[in-house]
Amino acid sequence: MGFLHRHDEPDGTRYQMREKMFAIGDDFWVENDGGERVFKVDGKALRVRSTFILESPSGDELFKIQEKKLRIHDTMEIEHDGDTVATIKKALVTPFRDRFSIELESGGELSAKGNVVDHEYEIERDGDKVAEISKRWFRVRETYGIEIAPGENDALIVAAAVCIDEMARR
């Protein structure tokens, strides 16, 4: 069933996300399933539409995410220290299945497939699951979870999921 569905010790790290974070306009913490604050979404950046900063708990900027105005509508970029590290594009939309491509500047591509609007989808690399997004793990209203495989860049996967969340609601 994959690395995320074992019933003994989980392999991945699970994070609790908040839906519709762009509409809220304040700071918000991404917590792990132990309740520890791991990443902060800086709401001060939300004055510019579809732009935000993902920070470490100590306030260091990890990634900046923004919509690219000169590109096609459904493109967002993730930057680190002014350099683009990933480009997220809406690749396919059908009534109950969406697909997004996450092109990595370092080479390679991830793809997100599933019911993105309802936060039930997976992110894969070459057919291997690197993350699963689901509302089933947390019973808190307007939250969803991301479980990320070991060895991945968790901050980048969280940033990509936030891009997908924003793009799926358009």
C-alpha positions in Angstrom: 0.0 0.0 0.0 3.0 2.4 0.1 5.0 4.0 2.8 2.1 6.1 4.1 -0.3 3.3 5.1 1.7 1.1 7.5 0.1 0.6 10.8 3.3 0.4 12.9 5.7 3.3 13.1 5.0 5.8 10.3 7.9 6.4 7.9 6.9 9.9 6.9 6.5 13.2 8.7 2.9 14.5 8.9 2.0 18.2 9.0 -1.3 20.0 9.7 -2.2 22.6 7.1 -4.9 25.2 7.0 -7.3 25.6 4.1 -7.9 29.0 2.4 -4.8 30.5 4.0 -4.6 33.2 1.3 -8.0 34.5 2.3 -7.1 34.9 6.0 -4.4 37.5 5.8 -2.6 36.7 9.1 0.4 34.6 10.1 -0.3 30.9 10.4 1.8 28.0 11.7 2.2 24.7 10.0 2.5 22.1 12.8 3.7 18.5 12.8 1.5 15.8 14.3 3.2 16.3 17.6 1.8 19.9 17.7 5.3 21.5 17.2 5.4 24.6 15.0 7.6 23.7 12.1 7.0 26.4 9.4 5.3 29.8 9.5 3.4 31.4 6.6 4.0 35.1 6.8 0.7 36.8 6.2 2.3 40.3 5.9 3.3 39.3 2.3 -0.3 38.8 1.4 -0.9 42.4 0.4 0.4 41.3 -3.0 -2.0 38.8 -4.3 -0.8 35.2 -4.4 2.5 35.9 -2.7 3.7 34.6 0.6 6.8 33.7 2.6 7.5 30.3 4.2 9.7 30.8 7.2 11.4 28.6 9.8 10.3 28.9 13.4 13.1 31.4 14.1 12.0 33.6 11.2 14.4 32.7 8.5 13.0 32.9 5.0 12.9 29.4 3.5 10.9 30.0 0.4 9.0 32.8 -1.3 6.0 31.8 -3.4 4.4 34.0 -6.0 2.2 34.0 -9.0 4.0 35.0 -12.2 2.1 37.8 -13.8 3.9 37.6 -17.2 3.3 33.9 -17.5 0.2 31.9 -18.2 -2.5 32.3 -15.5 -1.9 28.9 -13.9 1.7 29.2 -13.0 3.3 29.9 -9.6 7.0 29.9 -8.7 8.9 29.0 -5.5 12.0 31.0 -4.9 14.9 30.6 -2.5 17.4 33.5 -2.1 16.0 35.1 -5.2 16.5 32.0 -7.4 13.5 30.0 -8.7 13.7 26.5 -7.4 10.4 25.1 -8.6 7.6 26.0 -11.0 4.1 24.7 -10.4 1.7 24.5 -13.4 -1.8 23.2 -13.7 -1.4 20.4 -16.2 -4.8 18.7 -16.4 -8.2 19.5 -14.9 -11.2 17.1 -15.1 -14.3 17.1 -12.8 -12.8 14.9 -10.1 -9.1 14.6 -11.0 -6.5 17.3 -11.2 -2.9 17.1 -12.2 -0.2 19.6 -11.4 3.4 19.5 -12.5 6.1 20.7 -10.1 9.2 21.3 -12.3 12.4 21.5 -10.2 15.2 23.8 -11.4 17.7 21.3 -10.1 16.3 18.8 -12.6 13.4 16.4 -12.5 9.7 16.8 -12.0 7.1 16.0 -9.4 3.5 15.5 -10.2 0.4 16.0 -8.0 -2.5 13.8 -8.9 -5.9 13.3 -7.4 -8.8 15.3 -6.0 -6.9 18.5 -5.3 -9.9 20.6 -4.4 -10.9 18.2 -1.7 -7.3 17.8 -0.4 -7.1 14.1 -1.3 -4.1 13.7 -3.6 -0.6 12.4 -3.9 2.7 13.9 -5.1 4.9 11.5 -7.0 8.4 11.5 -8.5 8.9 8.9 -11.3 5.9 7.0 -10.1 7.1 6.9 -6.4 4.9 8.6 -3.8 6.8 11.4 -2.0 3.8 12.9 -0.2 0.2 12.3 0.5 -2.3 15.1 1.2 -5.5 14.2 3.0 -8.2 15.6 5.2 -8.7 12.3 7.0 -6.0 12.6 9.6 -7.1 15.8 11.3 -10.7 16.4 12.6 -10.2 20.1 12.9 -12.4 22.2 10.6 -10.7 23.7 7.5 -7.5 21.8 7.9 -5.8 19.1 6.0 -2.7 17.0 6.4 0.5 16.4 4.4 2.6 13.3 5.0 6.0 13.5 3.4 8.4 10.6 2.8 11.8 10.6 4.6 14.6 12.3 2.8 12.5 14.8 1.0 12.8 18.6 1.3 9.7 19.0 3.6 9.6 22.8 3.3 9.6 22.6 -0.5 6.8 20.0 -0.5 4.8 22.2 1.9 5.3 25.2 -0.3 4.3 23.2 -3.4 1.1 22.0 -1.6 0.2 25.6 -0.7 0.7 26.7 -4.4 -1.6 23.8 -5.5 -4.2 24.8 -2.9 -4.3 28.3 -4.1 -4.4 27.4 -7.8 -7.1 24.7 -7.3 -9.5 27.3 -5.9 -9.4 29.6 -8.9 
